[in-house]
């Protein structure tokens, strides 16, 4: 039969081990979240660059910036995840590069 002190010591070791494990899990999950955030920002920048490059290619080819994002999709092969991002494509004039902004849709898990 174990003495009270031996059981108390063993219980303390288990609690300490569990505490260290939980700390490591918290650090790990924080790291994953940070990487995910950076990846999402990079993806949004890449979408914006793709839209701008397609518009500039259209301008170089046709002599005017396209009037809509749909035109770039149809004629210049632009595509992105429309369920995850919204692209705000604001045309100013046919000879001025459009303003482009990418926004992540809220409530998207993943």
SULHU-V408182 format. One record per residue. SS is DSSP state (a for helix, b for strand, c for the rest). OMEGA is omega in radians with two decimals (999 if undefined). D_FIRST is the distance of its C-alpha to the first C-alpha in Angstrom with 2 decimals. Layout:
# SULHU-V408182
ss=SS omega=OMEGA d_first=D_FIRST
ss=SS omega=OMEGA d_first=D_FIRST
This chain:
# SULHU-V408182
ss=c omega=-3.12 d_first=0.00
ss=c omega=3.09 d_first=3.78
ss=c omega=-3.14 d_first=6.48
ss=a omega=-3.10 d_first=9.43
ss=a omega=3.12 d_first=11.67
ss=a omega=3.12 d_first=10.09
ss=a omega=3.13 d_first=10.15
ss=a omega=3.12 d_first=13.57
ss=a omega=3.14 d_first=14.81
ss=a omega=3.10 d_first=14.06
ss=a omega=3.11 d_first=15.79
ss=a omega=3.11 d_first=18.61
ss=a omega=3.13 d_first=19.14
ss=a omega=3.13 d_first=19.48
ss=a omega=3.11 d_first=21.90
ss=a omega=3.11 d_first=23.82
ss=a omega=3.12 d_first=24.19
ss=a omega=3.11 d_first=25.38
ss=a omega=3.11 d_first=27.80
ss=a omega=3.11 d_first=29.25
ss=a omega=-3.14 d_first=29.70
ss=a omega=3.09 d_first=31.53
ss=a omega=3.12 d_first=33.76
ss=a omega=3.12 d_first=34.72
ss=a omega=3.13 d_first=35.52
ss=a omega=3.12 d_first=37.68
ss=a omega=3.14 d_first=39.57
ss=a omega=-3.13 d_first=40.07
ss=a omega=3.07 d_first=41.41
ss=a omega=3.10 d_first=43.68
ss=a omega=3.13 d_first=45.10
ss=a omega=-3.13 d_first=45.78
ss=a omega=3.13 d_first=47.53
ss=a omega=3.12 d_first=49.63
ss=a omega=3.13 d_first=50.74
ss=a omega=3.13 d_first=51.58
ss=a omega=3.13 d_first=53.70
ss=a omega=3.13 d_first=55.61
ss=a omega=3.13 d_first=56.21
ss=a omega=3.11 d_first=57.60
ss=a omega=3.12 d_first=59.94
ss=a omega=3.13 d_first=61.17
ss=a omega=3.13 d_first=61.81
ss=a omega=3.09 d_first=63.83
ss=a omega=3.14 d_first=65.84
ss=a omega=3.09 d_first=66.56
ss=a omega=3.14 d_first=67.83
ss=a omega=3.12 d_first=70.07
ss=a omega=3.14 d_first=71.42
ss=a omega=3.13 d_first=72.11
ss=a omega=-3.14 d_first=74.07
ss=a omega=3.14 d_first=76.08
ss=a omega=3.11 d_first=76.80
ss=a omega=3.13 d_first=77.96
ss=a omega=3.12 d_first=80.19
ss=a omega=3.09 d_first=81.67
ss=a omega=3.09 d_first=82.29
ss=a omega=3.13 d_first=84.05
ss=a omega=3.13 d_first=86.12
ss=a omega=-3.10 d_first=87.11
ss=a omega=-3.00 d_first=88.01
ss=a omega=3.10 d_first=89.64
ss=c omega=3.11 d_first=90.78
ss=c omega=3.05 d_first=88.80
ss=c omega=-3.13 d_first=85.20
ss=c omega=-3.10 d_first=84.01
ss=c omega=-3.12 d_first=84.19
ss=c omega=3.06 d_first=80.84
ss=a omega=3.12 d_first=77.46
ss=a omega=3.12 d_first=78.27
ss=a omega=3.11 d_first=81.17
ss=a omega=3.12 d_first=78.87
ss=a omega=-3.06 d_first=76.51
ss=a omega=-3.00 d_first=79.42
ss=a omega=-3.07 d_first=81.55
ss=a omega=3.01 d_first=79.25
ss=c omega=3.11 d_first=76.05
ss=c omega=3.03 d_first=73.88
ss=c omega=3.12 d_first=70.58
ss=c omega=-3.11 d_first=67.24
ss=c omega=-3.08 d_first=64.44
ss=c omega=3.08 d_first=66.25
ss=c omega=-3.08 d_first=63.19
ss=c omega=-3.06 d_first=61.38
ss=b omega=2.98 d_first=64.26
ss=b omega=3.08 d_first=67.53
ss=b omega=3.08 d_first=70.36
ss=b omega=-3.08 d_first=72.87
ss=b omega=-3.06 d_first=76.14
ss=b omega=3.13 d_first=78.83
ss=c omega=-3.14 d_first=82.32
ss=c omega=3.09 d_first=84.64
ss=b omega=-3.10 d_first=87.72
ss=c omega=-3.11 d_first=88.62
ss=c omega=3.09 d_first=88.98
ss=b omega=-3.08 d_first=85.98
ss=c omega=-3.13 d_first=82.50
ss=c omega=3.02 d_first=80.38
ss=b omega=-3.11 d_first=77.45
ss=b omega=3.09 d_first=74.17
ss=b omega=3.13 d_first=70.83
ss=b omega=-3.12 d_first=67.67
ss=b omega=3.09 d_first=65.21
ss=b omega=3.08 d_first=61.86
ss=c omega=3.13 d_first=61.59
ss=c omega=3.10 d_first=58.87
ss=c omega=3.14 d_first=56.16
ss=c omega=3.13 d_first=56.08
ss=c omega=-3.07 d_first=52.56
ss=c omega=999 d_first=52.44
